């Protein structure tokens, strides 16, 4: 401003501006000779540390204002009427009727790096159009709600902020899910903690074992993998006479840690695989073994943290390996587990060999354990001392009952019969409507056997549906992954679909045991 301080304040007042809003104030009565408008422009640019062509001079629409901006080498915005169109002007000039017509985009559009022609303008609309035509696409003005305007470049700067706010929103609205994450899980996502069995080219078991042996030997050559922390002190243990430690009872053994929770159906699918692993490698209670399976119960919901509820699940699913209730998920976080179920294989030296995520890894686990037994057996690092097992099923229970974890009911009201799936006794019990026992179907252990009532076998049957038209009972034989039919007239059991294994055929078309 070339005017003196008092005149400056009077000039700014109608526009509701004050001196405190400016980075630099240059007044004619203090810093430059009176009337030297060009000197004021140059002094302001100098104090800001900017070249003249990077600034915009704003002055009244007069010949003196125009001349001062040209002397200072600055683009100009002239306010008011009466000044004729400038034609090609350098530096560029835009004329606006009043201060209200100015926009940030319009000022930015006037900047230039070297003298050049400027389109003539004599109105606010012509000035805006000329400004937009003289700049790149990113610097052109765009409208916003409520009459605001900005440039596309400024809008693009908001994208990272929007992404950050989106991440905060996701974390805030999914706090429970985010609580299962850990820094180690993020590291594992970038740097896998073991081989992907699907990438091993050999398909035969012996060749896969050799491939796993090479991997373990290479891992040991690099130091043996990540050290696995010991189980935290004070946790509740099931199926053992006391707490286990990776540094004592489990030292010298290949340990499979099963991260599970009893309300997870995928975790339930893994239990038969673990039972097969235990049968092949562990022997049973009191057996000498260099392989151990430990269930690390990592609750997804708060009610799953109750040790009595976990014990009930251990009994219901006939789990025979040790189970620890890690309610605070300390082992989960330390190893970077990210989903249920996850199987972690630990070496006899307490270091992580591999982590297998999800279900369907029985063959991979068997080959990996076989390879580990060979590698660490040859190195003399195995210890086959029996674990101090004390199975929950052998401990005192509540009042005796003829039923073990009954599942579902079906009613034959006309015939006065009630059908009950006695799941853990692997049978169907038939009673009167008031509960008087009539007979049972199956009950010959966990198996898939068709035939008479006396010879048929189920494996934890659950769902039931009675057809009065056919006088038949349809059974969801859960652990056999089969649909069974009980002909109540002929007293026989047949299999409608399923062969005893969990299948992945979603097209169908087979009959009986030919259709998984």
VOGU-366142 format. One line per 2 residues: number of its first residue (from 1); their letters; for each residue x, y, z of C-alpha. Coordinates in Angstrom, 3 decimals, padded with zeros to 6 digits, always signed. Layout:
// residues N
NUM = A = X/Y/Z  ...
END
This chain:
// residues 516
1 = XX = +000.000/+000.000/+000.000  +001.502/+003.317/-001.063
3 = XX = -000.728/+005.396/+001.190  +000.228/+006.282/+004.730
5 = XX = -000.795/+004.114/+007.668  -003.995/+005.995/+008.529
7 = XX = -005.068/+006.196/+004.915  -004.329/+002.462/+004.581
9 = XX = -006.598/+001.579/+007.491  -009.361/+003.746/+006.031
11 = XX = -008.960/+002.063/+002.642  -009.119/-001.452/+004.108
13 = XX = -012.103/-000.836/+006.385  -014.873/-001.039/+003.692
15 = XX = -013.537/-004.437/+002.634  -013.552/-005.622/+006.278
17 = XX = -009.786/-006.087/+006.216  -007.190/-004.996/+008.755
19 = XX = -003.419/-004.689/+008.774  -002.961/-007.780/+010.987
21 = XX = -004.160/-010.014/+008.166  -001.093/-009.217/+006.018
23 = XX = +002.390/-010.740/+006.156  +004.045/-007.467/+005.085
25 = XX = +002.779/-003.863/+005.210  +004.717/-001.212/+003.279
27 = XX = +003.528/+002.364/+003.821  +004.601/+005.357/+001.734
29 = XX = +005.172/+007.615/+004.748  +007.542/+005.185/+006.465
31 = XX = +009.460/+003.002/+004.019  +009.305/+004.407/+000.493
33 = XX = +009.045/+007.930/-000.909  +005.474/+009.244/-000.985
35 = XX = +003.697/+008.447/-004.214  +006.161/+005.739/-005.233
37 = XX = +003.586/+003.009/-005.837  +005.998/+000.858/-007.858
39 = XX = +008.529/+001.134/-005.029  +005.902/-000.117/-002.578
41 = XX = +005.218/-003.161/-004.734  +008.918/-003.951/-005.076
43 = XX = +009.599/-003.422/-001.353  +006.793/-005.804/-000.396
45 = XX = +008.095/-008.486/-002.754  +011.601/-008.020/-001.382
47 = XX = +010.459/-008.406/+002.229  +008.524/-011.560/+001.335
49 = XX = +011.596/-012.977/-000.388  +009.737/-013.448/-003.665
51 = XX = +010.568/-012.417/-007.227  +008.297/-009.757/-008.684
53 = XX = +006.793/-012.034/-011.304  +005.569/-014.411/-008.540
55 = XX = +003.467/-011.628/-006.966  +000.252/-009.901/-008.068
57 = XX = -000.214/-006.163/-007.637  -003.753/-005.008/-006.782
59 = XX = -004.508/-001.334/-007.405  -007.268/+000.972/-008.501
61 = XX = -008.224/+001.005/-012.166  -006.056/+003.963/-013.078
63 = XX = -003.161/+004.615/-015.388  -000.863/+005.161/-012.385
65 = XX = -001.714/+001.748/-010.908  -001.157/+000.083/-014.257
67 = XX = +002.155/+001.864/-014.771  +003.359/+001.023/-011.248
69 = XX = +002.708/-002.704/-011.733  +004.582/-002.652/-015.054
71 = XX = +007.517/-000.794/-013.534  +007.614/-003.331/-010.674
73 = XX = +007.365/-006.190/-013.190  +004.285/-007.670/-011.532
75 = XX = +001.010/-009.030/-012.940  -001.799/-006.677/-011.961
77 = XX = -005.431/-006.764/-010.878  -007.084/-003.380/-011.383
79 = XX = -010.312/-002.666/-009.538  -012.984/-000.388/-010.933
81 = XX = -014.143/+000.989/-014.245  -012.824/+003.546/-016.694
83 = XX = -009.571/+001.983/-017.792  -009.709/+000.779/-021.394
85 = XX = -008.863/-002.772/-022.366  -005.101/-003.302/-022.469
87 = XX = -004.919/-005.692/-025.395  -001.709/-007.663/-025.198
89 = XX = -000.094/-006.672/-021.938  +003.038/-007.837/-020.246
91 = XX = +003.025/-008.415/-017.333  -000.588/-009.736/-017.543
93 = XX = -003.442/-007.552/-016.344  -006.997/-008.401/-015.268
95 = XX = -009.709/-005.850/-014.507  -012.464/-006.551/-011.954
97 = XX = -015.385/-004.302/-011.025  -014.684/-004.616/-007.285
99 = XX = -012.696/-006.462/-004.648  -015.554/-008.952/-004.275
101 = XX = -014.824/-010.357/-007.707  -011.356/-011.582/-006.726
103 = XX = -010.742/-015.308/-006.192  -007.628/-017.230/-005.220
105 = XX = -007.836/-019.078/-008.511  -008.013/-015.802/-010.407
107 = XX = -004.919/-014.474/-008.657  -003.009/-017.703/-009.228
109 = XX = -003.908/-017.590/-012.914  -002.128/-014.234/-013.307
111 = XX = +001.276/-015.526/-012.233  +003.869/-015.896/-014.970
113 = XX = +007.529/-016.804/-015.272  +008.497/-014.599/-018.203
115 = XX = +006.879/-011.678/-019.987  +004.301/-012.718/-022.522
117 = XX = +001.025/-011.656/-024.080  -002.141/-011.482/-021.969
119 = XX = -005.626/-011.681/-023.409  -007.517/-008.405/-023.130
121 = XX = -010.183/-008.193/-020.482  -012.595/-005.530/-019.379
123 = XX = -015.022/-007.451/-017.189  -015.035/-009.971/-014.379
125 = XX = -016.296/-012.763/-016.614  -013.712/-012.024/-019.334
127 = XX = -010.978/-011.898/-016.701  -011.912/-015.288/-015.279
129 = XX = -012.095/-016.874/-018.702  -008.736/-015.439/-019.719
131 = XX = -007.177/-016.613/-016.474  -008.439/-020.170/-016.897
133 = XX = -007.314/-020.318/-020.513  -003.755/-019.243/-019.656
135 = XX = -003.073/-021.999/-017.086  -002.876/-025.788/-017.086
137 = XX = -005.786/-028.098/-016.359  -004.726/-028.678/-012.739
139 = XX = -004.610/-024.952/-011.999  -008.007/-024.101/-013.468
141 = XX = -010.753/-022.964/-011.111  -013.599/-025.286/-010.101
143 = XX = -016.717/-024.572/-008.118  -017.494/-025.938/-004.651
145 = XX = -020.736/-026.039/-002.633  -021.924/-022.789/-001.021
147 = XX = -020.295/-020.688/-003.738  -016.669/-021.413/-002.852
149 = XX = -014.062/-021.944/-005.558  -010.634/-023.558/-005.686
151 = XX = -008.326/-025.266/-008.172  -008.153/-028.893/-009.157
153 = XX = -004.613/-029.029/-007.761  -005.852/-028.031/-004.297
155 = XX = -008.613/-030.632/-004.488  -006.092/-033.352/-005.302
157 = XX = -004.123/-032.386/-002.198  -007.136/-033.394/-000.117
159 = XX = -007.026/-037.010/-001.341  -004.325/-038.187/+001.131
161 = XX = -006.227/-036.501/+003.944  -009.405/-038.261/+002.838
163 = XX = -007.589/-041.606/+002.796  -006.220/-041.019/+006.296
165 = XX = -009.645/-040.055/+007.624  -011.082/-043.183/+005.985
167 = XX = -008.530/-045.358/+007.787  -009.413/-043.698/+011.093
169 = XX = -013.112/-044.287/+010.435  -012.553/-047.982/+009.619
171 = XX = -010.458/-048.468/+012.750  -013.010/-046.671/+014.933
173 = XX = -016.049/-048.541/+013.595  -014.321/-051.936/+013.611
175 = XX = -012.451/-051.645/+016.882  -013.117/-055.247/+017.910
177 = XX = -011.688/-056.643/+014.682  -008.696/-054.298/+014.863
179 = XX = -007.932/-055.553/+018.380  -006.958/-058.942/+016.901
181 = XX = -004.208/-057.331/+014.812  -000.648/-056.891/+016.021
183 = XX = +002.575/-055.364/+014.674  +003.993/-058.869/+014.235
185 = XX = +000.978/-059.836/+012.103  +001.768/-056.942/+009.750
187 = XX = +005.376/-058.089/+009.554  +004.241/-061.649/+008.792
189 = XX = +002.056/-060.343/+005.974  +005.138/-058.833/+004.332
191 = XX = +007.727/-061.446/+005.345  +006.178/-064.975/+005.540
193 = XX = +007.303/-067.029/+008.533  +007.582/-070.311/+006.645
195 = XX = +007.157/-072.116/+003.332  +003.895/-072.148/+001.440
197 = XX = +003.169/-075.868/+000.900  +001.297/-075.031/-002.284
199 = XX = +004.545/-073.771/-003.841  +006.392/-077.044/-003.310
201 = XX = +006.599/-078.668/-006.718  +006.853/-082.348/-005.640
203 = XX = +003.464/-083.991/-005.186  +004.530/-087.339/-003.728
205 = XX = +004.781/-087.546/+000.052  +008.418/-088.692/+000.198
207 = XX = +009.516/-085.931/-002.176  +007.628/-083.326/-000.166
209 = XX = +009.288/-084.579/+003.026  +012.684/-084.109/+001.379
211 = XX = +011.675/-080.598/+000.275  +010.656/-079.748/+003.848
213 = XX = +013.948/-081.215/+005.133  +015.898/-078.896/+002.855
215 = XX = +013.840/-075.954/+004.097  +014.427/-076.828/+007.777
217 = XX = +018.158/-077.325/+007.241  +018.366/-073.982/+005.455
219 = XX = +016.365/-072.337/+008.269  +018.684/-073.811/+010.910
221 = XX = +021.657/-072.579/+008.936  +020.276/-069.033/+009.324
223 = XX = +019.819/-069.371/+013.080  +016.684/-071.479/+013.388
225 = XX = +013.801/-069.061/+012.896  +012.012/-066.666/+015.254
227 = XX = +012.211/-067.523/+018.967  +008.761/-068.454/+020.294
229 = XX = +007.981/-066.886/+023.691  +006.960/-069.205/+026.496
231 = XX = +003.359/-069.442/+027.659  +002.477/-066.614/+030.061
233 = XX = +002.386/-067.460/+033.743  -000.948/-068.030/+035.460
235 = XX = -003.038/-069.323/+032.524  -005.589/-072.120/+032.945
237 = XX = -004.590/-075.478/+031.421  -006.828/-078.386/+030.420
239 = XX = -005.981/-082.056/+029.773  -002.766/-081.723/+031.806
241 = XX = -001.802/-082.099/+035.445  -000.233/-078.618/+035.366
243 = XX = +001.110/-075.834/+033.145  +003.459/-076.721/+030.299
245 = XX = +006.529/-074.793/+029.212  +008.409/-074.629/+025.924
247 = XX = +011.594/-074.465/+027.993  +010.868/-077.533/+030.134
249 = XX = +008.231/-080.180/+029.328  +008.051/-079.265/+025.612
251 = XX = +011.769/-078.750/+025.093  +013.180/-081.298/+022.665
253 = XX = +009.825/-081.860/+020.957  +008.271/-080.741/+017.716
255 = XX = +005.273/-078.747/+018.942  +002.150/-077.909/+016.948
257 = XX = +000.371/-074.863/+018.383  -003.274/-074.762/+017.294
259 = XX = -004.695/-071.237/+017.630  -008.444/-071.846/+017.849
261 = XX = -011.673/-070.769/+019.471  -014.561/-073.105/+020.177
263 = XX = -017.234/-071.086/+018.318  -015.269/-071.159/+015.033
265 = XX = -016.544/-073.779/+012.562  -013.237/-073.749/+010.677
267 = XX = -011.462/-074.536/+013.942  -013.816/-077.487/+014.394
269 = XX = -012.869/-078.778/+010.954  -009.194/-078.845/+011.998
271 = XX = -009.792/-081.001/+015.104  -010.139/-084.329/+013.208
273 = XX = -006.852/-083.554/+011.413  -005.145/-082.931/+014.742
275 = XX = -006.598/-086.169/+016.118  -005.080/-088.032/+013.167
277 = XX = -001.735/-086.288/+013.757  -001.818/-087.302/+017.422
279 = XX = -002.686/-090.883/+016.555  +000.224/-091.126/+014.108
281 = XX = +002.922/-089.210/+015.991  +001.932/-088.884/+019.648
283 = XX = +000.535/-092.278/+020.650  -001.711/-091.195/+023.481
285 = XX = -001.776/-090.590/+027.224  +001.432/-091.845/+028.828
287 = XX = +003.163/-092.570/+025.497  +006.737/-091.546/+024.751
289 = XX = +006.675/-089.065/+021.908  +008.806/-086.360/+020.330
291 = XX = +005.744/-084.581/+018.919  +003.206/-082.611/+020.930
293 = XX = +000.020/-080.780/+019.996  -001.072/-077.857/+022.182
295 = XX = -004.326/-075.978/+021.639  -003.942/-072.248/+022.317
297 = XX = -007.506/-071.084/+022.868  -007.678/-067.470/+021.670
299 = XX = -011.210/-066.222/+022.270  -012.930/-064.112/+019.653
301 = XX = -015.776/-063.102/+021.994  -015.622/-062.319/+025.700
303 = XX = -017.904/-065.216/+026.691  -015.438/-067.630/+025.045
305 = XX = -012.750/-066.694/+027.595  -014.442/-068.703/+030.347
307 = XX = -012.351/-071.772/+031.218  -015.413/-073.838/+032.162
309 = XX = -016.921/-073.185/+028.723  -013.625/-074.170/+027.080
311 = XX = -013.528/-077.362/+029.167  -017.049/-078.124/+028.002
313 = XX = -015.865/-077.728/+024.376  -012.860/-079.985/+025.069
315 = XX = -015.248/-082.684/+026.318  -017.770/-082.165/+023.532
317 = XX = -015.180/-082.515/+020.774  -013.143/-085.253/+022.498
319 = XX = -009.972/-083.175/+022.455  -007.119/-085.186/+023.964
321 = XX = -004.186/-082.782/+023.638  -003.288/-080.050/+026.156
323 = XX = -005.258/-076.805/+025.849  -004.297/-073.447/+027.363
325 = XX = -006.744/-070.588/+027.818  -004.871/-067.558/+026.477
327 = XX = -007.753/-065.144/+027.052  -005.589/-062.051/+026.562
329 = XX = -004.219/-063.464/+023.284  -000.602/-062.897/+024.304
331 = XX = +000.769/-065.818/+022.298  -001.425/-064.746/+019.370
333 = XX = +000.089/-061.261/+019.347  +003.680/-062.423/+019.923
335 = XX = +003.614/-064.739/+016.889  +001.582/-062.371/+014.725
337 = XX = -001.384/-064.703/+014.233  -004.117/-063.016/+012.216
339 = XX = -006.942/-065.537/+011.794  -008.568/-068.696/+013.129
341 = XX = -007.446/-071.416/+012.788  -003.673/-071.064/+012.526
343 = XX = -001.176/-073.877/+013.117  +002.342/-072.922/+014.226
345 = XX = +005.084/-075.571/+014.157  +007.830/-075.037/+016.752
347 = XX = +011.234/-076.723/+016.669  +012.743/-078.696/+019.613
349 = XX = +014.832/-075.582/+020.281  +011.733/-073.407/+020.716
351 = XX = +011.934/-071.604/+017.379  +009.229/-071.109/+014.777
353 = XX = +009.503/-073.385/+011.753  +006.282/-072.550/+009.894
355 = XX = +002.744/-071.209/+010.225  -000.175/-072.761/+008.339
357 = XX = -003.278/-070.597/+008.119  -006.779/-072.028/+007.662
359 = XX = -008.001/-075.598/+007.396  -007.062/-078.438/+005.056
361 = XX = -003.371/-078.703/+005.985  -003.272/-082.247/+007.337
363 = XX = -000.955/-083.615/+004.615  +001.284/-080.540/+004.862
365 = XX = +001.533/-080.905/+008.626  +002.293/-084.624/+008.446
367 = XX = +005.082/-084.100/+005.895  +006.518/-081.177/+007.832
369 = XX = +006.568/-083.153/+011.107  +008.114/-086.171/+009.375
371 = XX = +010.840/-083.948/+007.952  +011.406/-082.341/+011.345
373 = XX = +011.715/-085.694/+013.096  +014.378/-086.753/+010.599
375 = XX = +016.369/-083.497/+010.787  +016.313/-083.053/+014.562
377 = XX = +016.566/-086.795/+015.218  +019.803/-086.973/+013.239
379 = XX = +021.041/-083.972/+015.240  +020.203/-085.676/+018.553
381 = XX = +017.881/-082.883/+019.684  +014.682/-084.886/+020.302
383 = XX = +013.261/-085.804/+023.717  +010.468/-088.396/+023.893
385 = XX = +009.636/-087.969/+027.589  +005.852/-088.382/+028.072
387 = XX = +003.853/-085.252/+028.798  +001.949/-084.986/+032.113
389 = XX = -001.474/-085.492/+030.510  -004.632/-085.680/+032.631
391 = XX = -007.615/-085.840/+030.287  -010.693/-083.889/+031.309
393 = XX = -012.970/-086.790/+030.476  -011.308/-088.819/+033.266
395 = XX = -011.974/-086.184/+035.887  -015.096/-086.159/+038.078
397 = XX = -018.078/-084.749/+036.223  -021.629/-083.852/+037.175
399 = XX = -024.551/-086.226/+037.715  -024.560/-089.201/+035.333
401 = XX = -026.722/-088.914/+032.229  -027.576/-091.352/+029.428
403 = XX = -027.047/-088.527/+026.918  -023.773/-086.810/+025.969
405 = XX = -024.209/-083.399/+024.354  -027.596/-084.010/+022.717
407 = XX = -028.035/-081.855/+019.623  -031.446/-081.634/+017.942
409 = XX = -035.002/-082.949/+018.213  -037.643/-084.184/+015.767
411 = XX = -041.209/-085.028/+016.704  -043.640/-087.628/+015.371
413 = XX = -046.760/-086.272/+017.040  -049.110/-088.804/+015.439
415 = XX = -046.914/-091.741/+016.419  -046.093/-090.342/+019.843
417 = XX = -042.333/-090.470/+019.266  -039.493/-088.085/+020.017
419 = XX = -036.142/-088.417/+018.176  -032.976/-087.036/+019.823
421 = XX = -029.478/-086.833/+018.350  -027.239/-088.061/+021.190
423 = XX = -024.244/-086.489/+019.455  -021.262/-087.608/+021.504
425 = XX = -022.633/-091.126/+021.870  -022.941/-091.177/+018.052
427 = XX = -026.527/-092.393/+018.058  -030.167/-091.375/+017.757
429 = XX = -032.359/-092.015/+020.782  -036.090/-092.663/+020.365
431 = XX = -038.423/-091.920/+023.300  -042.071/-091.306/+023.955
433 = XX = -043.300/-087.734/+023.988  -042.923/-087.690/+027.781
435 = XX = -039.303/-088.932/+027.577  -039.596/-092.688/+028.209
437 = XX = -036.822/-094.563/+026.378  -037.936/-096.790/+023.488
439 = XX = -034.804/-097.650/+021.484  -031.630/-096.218/+019.948
441 = XX = -030.216/-096.242/+016.418  -026.446/-096.597/+015.975
443 = XX = -024.181/-095.968/+018.941  -021.317/-098.123/+017.669
445 = XX = -018.626/-095.453/+017.862  -017.696/-092.727/+015.407
447 = XX = -017.947/-094.254/+011.932  -019.892/-094.198/+008.672
449 = XX = -021.701/-097.525/+008.485  -025.055/-098.330/+006.857
451 = XX = -027.266/-101.205/+007.900  -029.666/-102.160/+010.659
453 = XX = -030.298/-100.187/+013.811  -027.879/-102.467/+015.667
455 = XX = -024.997/-102.292/+013.145  -025.262/-098.705/+011.797
457 = XX = -022.841/-096.015/+012.933  -022.867/-092.201/+012.962
459 = XX = -020.261/-089.557/+013.835  -021.695/-086.785/+016.003
461 = XX = -025.106/-086.494/+014.311  -026.870/-083.156/+014.707
463 = XX = -029.818/-081.969/+012.571  -032.989/-084.060/+012.231
465 = XX = -036.062/-083.882/+009.997  -038.984/-086.335/+010.231
467 = XX = -041.185/-087.194/+007.217  -044.555/-088.648/+008.172
469 = XX = -045.268/-089.427/+004.508  -042.194/-091.640/+004.168
471 = XX = -042.039/-092.584/+007.843  -038.353/-091.723/+007.590
473 = XX = -035.879/-089.669/+009.558  -033.274/-087.557/+007.740
475 = XX = -030.068/-086.980/+009.679  -027.252/-084.455/+009.257
477 = XX = -024.334/-086.710/+010.204  -022.027/-083.801/+010.970
479 = XX = -018.535/-085.222/+011.380  -019.144/-087.744/+008.586
481 = XX = -020.066/-084.835/+006.297  -022.990/-086.971/+005.161
483 = XX = -026.758/-086.917/+004.832  -028.278/-090.122/+006.213
485 = XX = -031.775/-091.597/+005.999  -033.327/-093.778/+008.690
487 = XX = -036.171/-095.942/+007.305  -038.330/-096.328/+010.395
489 = XX = -040.512/-098.978/+008.747  -037.665/-101.283/+007.701
491 = XX = -035.381/-100.250/+010.588  -032.392/-099.532/+008.352
493 = XX = -029.916/-096.669/+007.828  -028.626/-095.624/+004.400
495 = XX = -026.369/-092.812/+003.139  -027.959/-090.337/+000.722
497 = XX = -024.795/-088.279/+000.121  -021.288/-088.085/+001.530
499 = XX = -018.322/-090.407/+001.876  -017.074/-089.426/+005.334
501 = XX = -014.733/-086.646/+004.218  -015.265/-082.910/+003.868
503 = XX = -015.732/-082.288/+000.157  -015.369/-079.306/-002.124
505 = XX = -017.692/-080.364/-004.957  -020.276/-077.607/-005.440
507 = XX = -021.718/-078.954/-008.697  -023.247/-082.175/-007.360
509 = XX = -024.884/-084.883/-009.433  -023.540/-087.951/-007.622
511 = XX = -025.483/-090.458/-005.577  -024.800/-091.926/-002.172
513 = XX = -021.142/-092.131/-001.256  -020.041/-091.076/-004.743
515 = XX = -021.129/-087.512/-003.897  -019.067/-085.680/-001.279
END
